[in-house]
Amino acid sequence: MTTTPRRYHITTFGCQMNKADSERMAGILENMGFAWSEDPNDANVILYNTCTIRDNAEQKVYSYLGRQAKRKHEQADLTLIVAGCVAQQEGEALLRRVPELDLVMGPQHANRLQDLLEQVFDGNQVVATESIHIVEDITKPRRDSKVTAWVNVIYGCNERCTYCVVPNVRGVEQSRTPEAIRAEMEELARQGYKEVTLLGQNIDAYGRDLPGATAEGRHQHTLTDLLYYVHDVPGIERIRFATSHPRYFTERLIRACNELPKVCEHFHIPFQSGDNDVLKAMARGYTAEKYRRIIDTIRRYMPDASISADAIVGFPGETEAQFENTIKLVEDIGFDLLNTAAYSPRPGTPAALWENQLSEEVKADRLQRLNHLVGTKAAERSQRYFNRIEEVLVEDQNPKDATQLMGRTRGNRLTFFTGDIGQLKGKLVKVKITEVRPFSLTGEQIEVRQPMPV
């Protein structure tokens, strides 16, 4: 009699959406009776939740799969799963490349993991990449943190950026109802979570697929309205959201963030390029001038707000002068954090087929120059924290120094200080900043803040 595998391991590549999907699938596996294994070689079920945005992440998946495929020839009860964007993109071709795979499943099928695994345990090799309508998620995610949690508010993306595979692999936009989102947050609060990050591939599009309109003619449900609706969930002390799209970012949303005390003063708004012609080629739907106006408006309402973003260098046809426009935008704005990448042609995207691809040498040179500037500007931004008292939500111990705790400021700056994790985990602590670095801070505990009144 075959014994059902009892241990699982998940490796996650890519964005926060993938991490949230992995937590959800881990929750399903644990509800099925599986236990987490730190070591993939001790697990009977191995799941790779994949990303196609960066080629190196995709190649890493194949490397990992190769090792486990060899193991499968020696361990008959090993189940191999590829989920996420590579699975959606490659489909049955992935089975031809790695015939040892048992299950290939796209992101839209994360909630169906149990059903799909039952088919696998019946002896089938399963591919689940067809487009489906996502039903309301009632699974209980296993979350890596006991303090902070992700909550999906909108799935999919309707944008058609010429470099991006997300619309192909994550499907069309599907917003969850405000009631479902609030109910999930209330359950998280009952479990002791203190901070929630509302997630969407394009979170500013939230609600435009839901029915209803206001007397003013706008959608009845927007991200701004959602923030007002969930803001008073008892027990949740902080609310964040990501990822924003400059095309849809509004002053009304900025005003709401300024008015609502639980919403943190941190905005992640990718600009991708500082040049209008490159932005047009990317099909981003805004100009560098509009992006600058958004940042100016944020700083008018919240002068100390942290701004982070994403940028791509070496997009097909990008000239040195166009790259310099990106450099100037970064110099002028001064980001607290900027995620940078050299353009990587992704299968199934229009830009991958263009003939004006740049050499890897040019892309590497531009990336190095941009990263140097990013570090310099981040260090300058960090100086404003020196000797200030910042509120830090304690998440865990510093993995590199057990005497220190770590958490984040409202502006999302990682902060370390000495303290007792048993007493302070999940607490809001006032910390005086004594040392600043480009992307993190160190300080001394001043006091523990009481929870925000309901």
C-alpha positions in Angstrom: 0.0 0.0 0.0 1.4 3.4 -1.0 1.9 5.8 1.8 0.8 9.4 1.2 3.8 11.7 1.3 4.0 13.6 4.6 6.7 16.2 4.2 6.9 19.1 1.7 9.3 21.8 0.7 8.5 25.0 -1.4 11.1 27.1 -3.1 9.8 30.5 -4.2 11.2 32.7 -7.0 10.1 36.3 -7.9 7.7 38.8 -6.6 5.5 39.2 -3.5 2.5 37.8 -5.4 4.5 34.5 -5.8 5.4 34.6 -2.1 1.7 35.0 -1.2 0.8 32.2 -3.5 3.4 30.0 -1.9 2.0 30.7 1.6 -1.5 29.8 0.3 -0.2 26.5 -1.2 1.7 25.7 2.0 -1.5 26.2 3.9 -3.3 23.7 1.6 -0.5 21.2 2.0 -0.6 21.5 5.8 -4.3 21.1 5.9 -3.8 17.9 3.9 -1.5 16.7 6.7 1.9 17.5 5.3 4.7 18.9 7.4 7.2 21.5 6.3 10.8 20.4 5.6 13.7 22.9 5.5 15.7 20.4 3.5 14.2 19.6 0.1 16.0 16.3 0.1 14.0 15.2 3.1 10.7 16.1 1.5 8.4 13.8 -0.5 6.6 16.7 -2.2 8.8 19.5 -3.7 7.1 22.5 -5.2 9.0 25.3 -7.2 6.9 28.5 -7.5 8.5 30.1 -10.5 9.1 33.5 -12.0 9.7 34.4 -15.7 10.5 38.1 -15.2 14.2 37.5 -14.9 16.0 34.8 -17.0 18.4 33.9 -14.2 15.4 32.9 -12.0 14.0 30.7 -14.7 17.4 29.0 -15.3 17.8 28.4 -11.6 14.5 26.5 -11.6 15.8 24.1 -14.3 19.0 23.6 -12.3 17.1 22.7 -9.2 14.7 20.5 -11.2 17.6 18.6 -12.7 18.9 17.6 -9.3 15.5 16.4 -8.0 14.7 14.6 -11.2 17.7 12.4 -10.7 16.6 11.8 -7.1 13.1 10.7 -8.4 14.6 7.8 -10.2 15.7 6.5 -6.8 12.6 7.6 -4.7 9.4 6.5 -6.3 7.1 8.4 -3.8 8.7 11.8 -4.7 6.2 14.3 -6.2 7.7 17.2 -8.2 5.6 20.3 -8.9 6.3 23.4 -10.9 3.9 26.2 -10.2 3.8 29.9 -11.1 4.7 31.8 -14.2 7.2 29.4 -15.8 4.6 26.7 -15.5 2.0 28.9 -17.1 4.3 29.9 -19.9 5.7 26.5 -20.8 2.8 24.2 -20.0 3.1 20.8 -21.6 6.5 21.7 -23.0 7.8 21.7 -19.5 6.9 18.0 -19.2 8.7 17.2 -22.4 11.8 19.0 -21.0 11.5 17.4 -17.5 9.4 14.2 -17.9 9.9 13.4 -14.2 7.5 16.2 -13.3 4.2 15.2 -11.8 2.3 18.5 -11.9 2.6 21.8 -13.9 0.2 24.5 -12.6 -0.2 28.2 -13.4 -0.7 30.9 -10.8 -4.5 30.9 -11.3 -4.7 27.3 -10.0 -2.9 27.8 -6.6 -6.2 27.4 -4.8 -6.8 24.0 -6.6 -3.6 22.4 -5.3 -5.4 19.7 -3.3 -7.6 18.7 -6.2 -4.7 18.6 -8.6 -2.5 16.6 -6.2 -5.2 14.0 -5.7 -5.1 13.4 -9.4 -1.4 13.0 -9.2 -1.7 10.5 -6.4 -4.1 8.6 -8.6 -1.2 8.1 -11.0 -1.8 11.0 -13.4 0.7 13.5 -14.8 -1.2 16.8 -14.7 -1.0 20.1 -16.5 -3.2 22.9 -15.2 -2.7 26.1 -17.2 -6.1 26.8 -18.8 -7.7 30.1 -18.0 -10.2 29.8 -15.1 -12.3 32.2 -13.0 -10.7 32.4 -9.6 -13.2 31.5 -6.9 -13.1 33.2 -3.5 -10.1 32.0 -1.5 -11.0 30.4 1.8 -7.7 28.6 2.4 -5.6 29.5 5.5 -2.1 30.4 4.3 0.9 29.2 6.2 2.7 32.5 6.7 6.5 32.9 7.2 5.9 35.7 9.6 3.6 35.7 12.7 3.6 39.5 12.7 3.1 40.7 9.1 0.9 39.2 6.4 0.1 39.6 2.7 -3.5 39.9 1.6 -4.3 39.6 -2.2 -7.0 42.1 -3.2 -6.8 41.8 -7.0 -5.5 39.0 -9.2 -4.1 39.3 -12.7 -3.2 42.3 -14.8 -4.8 44.0 -17.9 -1.8 46.0 -18.8 0.2 45.1 -21.9 3.7 46.3 -21.2 5.9 45.1 -24.0 8.6 43.5 -21.8 6.2 41.8 -19.3 4.8 38.3 -19.3 2.5 38.8 -16.3 -0.8 39.3 -18.2 -0.1 36.0 -20.1 0.6 34.0 -17.0 -1.6 35.6 -14.3 -4.7 36.2 -16.4 -7.1 39.2 -16.4 -7.8 41.4 -13.5 -10.2 40.0 -10.9 -10.9 42.0 -7.8 -11.9 40.4 -4.5 -14.9 42.0 -2.8 -14.2 44.4 0.0 -16.2 42.2 2.4 -13.9 39.2 1.7 -10.8 41.3 2.1 -11.9 42.7 5.4 -13.0 39.3 6.7 -9.5 37.9 5.9 -7.9 40.9 7.8 -10.2 40.4 10.8 -9.1 36.7 10.9 -5.5 37.7 10.7 -6.0 40.1 13.6 -7.6 37.4 15.7 -4.4 35.3 15.0 -2.2 38.1 16.3 -1.0 39.7 13.1 -0.2 43.4 13.3 0.6 44.5 9.8 -1.1 43.7 6.5 0.2 44.5 3.0 -2.6 44.6 0.4 -1.3 43.0 -2.8 -2.0 43.3 -6.5 0.1 43.1 -9.7 -1.5 46.5 -10.5 -3.2 47.4 -7.2 -4.4 50.8 -8.4 -6.7 48.9 -10.8 -8.6 47.4 -7.8 -12.3 47.5 -8.2 -12.7 48.5 -11.8 -14.0 45.1 -12.6 -16.5 45.2 -9.7 -20.1 46.5 -10.4 -21.3 49.9 -9.3 -20.6 53.6 -9.9 -20.7 56.8 -7.7 -22.8 59.9 -8.4 -19.6 61.5 -9.6 -19.2 58.9 -12.3 -16.2 57.0 -10.9 -16.0 53.3 -9.9 -17.8 52.6 -6.7 -14.9 50.4 -5.5 -11.4 51.7 -5.7 -8.2 51.2 -3.8 -8.9 54.5 -1.9 -12.4 53.3 -0.9 -10.9 49.9 0.2 -8.4 51.6 2.5 -11.2 53.5 4.2 -13.3 50.4 4.4 -10.6 48.2 6.1 -8.8 50.8 8.1 -10.6 50.2 11.3 -10.1 46.4 11.6 -9.4 46.0 15.3 -5.9 44.7 16.0 -4.3 45.6 12.7 -1.8 48.4 13.5 -0.3 49.0 10.0 -1.5 48.8 6.4 0.7 48.9 3.3 -0.1 48.3 -0.4 1.8 47.3 -3.5 2.4 47.5 -6.4 1.2 50.8 -7.8 1.1 51.9 -11.4 1.8 55.5 -12.3 -1.0 55.5 -15.0 -3.7 55.1 -12.3 -2.2 56.7 -9.2 -4.4 59.5 -8.0 -4.2 62.5 -5.6 -7.4 61.1 -3.9 -5.4 58.0 -3.0 -2.5 60.2 -1.6 -5.0 62.2 0.5 -6.4 59.0 1.9 -2.9 57.8 2.9 -2.3 61.1 4.6 -5.6 61.0 6.5 -5.6 57.4 7.6 -3.2 56.8 10.5 -2.7 53.1 10.0 -1.6 53.5 6.4 2.2 53.7 6.3 4.1 56.5 4.7 5.7 54.3 2.0 4.9 54.1 -1.7 6.3 51.6 -4.2 5.7 53.1 -7.6 7.8 51.6 -10.5 8.8 54.1 -13.2 10.9 51.7 -15.3 12.5 54.4 -17.4 13.0 58.2 -17.2 12.7 58.6 -20.9 9.4 59.2 -22.6 10.2 57.5 -25.9 11.4 54.4 -24.0 8.2 54.5 -21.8 6.1 54.7 -25.0 8.0 51.7 -26.4 7.3 49.8 -23.2 3.6 50.7 -23.5 3.5 52.1 -19.9 0.9 54.7 -20.6 2.5 57.7 -18.8 5.4 60.1 -19.1 8.3 60.9 -16.9 6.7 64.3 -16.2 3.6 62.7 -14.9 5.7 60.4 -12.7 7.5 63.4 -11.3 4.2 65.1 -10.6 3.0 62.1 -8.6 6.1 62.2 -6.4 5.8 66.0 -6.0 2.2 65.5 -4.8 3.1 62.8 -2.3 5.8 65.0 -0.9 3.4 67.9 -0.7 1.1 65.9 1.5 3.8 63.7 3.3 7.2 65.4 3.0 8.9 62.5 4.8 7.3 59.6 2.9 9.6 56.9 1.6 9.5 56.3 -2.1 10.7 53.1 -3.7 10.5 52.0 -7.3 11.6 49.6 -10.1 13.7 50.5 -13.1 14.9 48.7 -16.2 18.1 49.6 -18.2 19.1 48.4 -21.6 15.5 48.2 -23.1 15.7 47.5 -26.8 16.8 50.6 -28.7 17.6 52.6 -25.5 20.3 55.2 -26.4 22.9 56.6 -24.1 21.0 59.8 -23.9 17.8 58.0 -23.0 19.6 56.1 -20.3 20.9 59.5 -19.0 17.3 60.6 -18.6 16.8 57.7 -16.2 19.9 58.7 -14.3 18.6 62.3 -14.1 15.2 61.2 -12.7 16.9 59.1 -10.0 19.2 62.0 -9.1 16.3 64.5 -8.9 13.9 62.3 -7.0 16.3 60.5 -4.6 14.7 57.1 -3.9 14.9 55.4 -0.6 15.1 52.1 -2.5 15.3 51.3 -6.2 15.1 47.8 -7.6 17.1 47.7 -10.8 17.5 45.2 -13.6 19.0 44.9 -17.0 16.4 44.2 -19.6 15.9 40.4 -20.2 13.9 39.3 -23.3 11.1 37.1 -22.0 9.3 34.5 -24.3 5.9 35.6 -25.5 6.5 39.3 -25.1 6.6 41.8 -28.0 10.0 43.3 -27.1 11.7 40.0 -27.1 11.2 39.8 -30.9 12.5 43.3 -31.7 15.8 43.5 -33.7 17.2 46.5 -31.8 18.4 44.5 -28.8 21.4 45.9 -26.9 24.5 44.0 -26.1 25.0 42.4 -22.7 28.1 44.5 -22.2 26.1 47.8 -22.7 23.3 46.6 -20.3 25.8 45.5 -17.6 27.6 48.9 -17.8 24.4 50.9 -17.5 23.2 48.7 -14.6 26.4 49.2 -12.7 26.3 53.0 -13.2 22.7 53.2 -12.1 23.3 50.9 -9.0 26.2 53.2 -7.9 23.9 56.2 -8.0 21.1 54.3 -6.2 23.4 53.5 -3.3 24.6 57.1 -3.1 21.1 58.5 -3.1 19.8 55.9 -0.6 22.7 56.8 1.7 21.7 60.5 1.5 18.1 59.7 2.2 19.1 57.6 5.2 20.8 60.6 6.9 17.4 62.1 7.8 16.9 59.3 10.3 20.0 59.9 12.4 19.1 60.8 16.0 15.4 60.6 15.2 13.0 58.4 17.1 11.3 56.0 14.8 8.4 53.5 15.4 9.5 50.0 14.6 7.3 46.9 14.4 9.4 44.1 15.8 9.2 41.1 13.4 12.0 38.7 14.6 15.6 38.3 15.8 18.4 39.5 13.5 19.5 36.2 11.9 23.1 37.5 11.9 23.1 38.7 15.6 20.9 36.9 18.1 21.2 39.8 20.6 19.4 42.1 18.2 15.8 42.4 17.1 14.8 43.5 13.7 11.7 45.2 12.3 10.7 48.0 10.0 9.8 51.7 10.4 6.6 53.0 9.0 8.7 54.1 6.0 9.7 50.4 5.5 13.4 50.9 6.5 14.8 47.8 8.1 16.0 48.6 11.6 18.0 46.7 14.2 18.2 47.2 18.0 19.0 45.2 21.2 16.0 43.6 22.9 14.2 40.5 24.1 12.3 38.8 21.3 10.1 37.0 23.8 8.8 40.3 25.2 8.8 42.5 22.0 7.9 40.3 19.0 4.9 41.9 17.4 5.2 45.1 19.5 5.5 48.7 18.2 8.7 50.1 19.7 10.0 53.6 19.8 13.7 53.4 18.7 16.3 56.2 18.7 18.4 55.8 15.5 22.1 55.8 16.3 23.5 54.5 13.0 22.4 54.9 9.4 23.3 52.9 6.3 21.9 53.1 2.8 19.2 50.5 3.3 19.1 49.8 7.0 19.3 51.5 10.4 20.5 50.6 14.0 19.1 52.2 17.1 18.3 52.0 20.8 14.9 51.1 22.4 13.1 54.0 24.0 9.6 52.7 24.8 6.9 50.3 23.7 3.9 51.9 22.2 0.4 50.8 23.2 -1.9 49.5 20.4 -3.8 52.1 18.4 -7.4 52.6 19.9 -10.2 51.1 17.8 
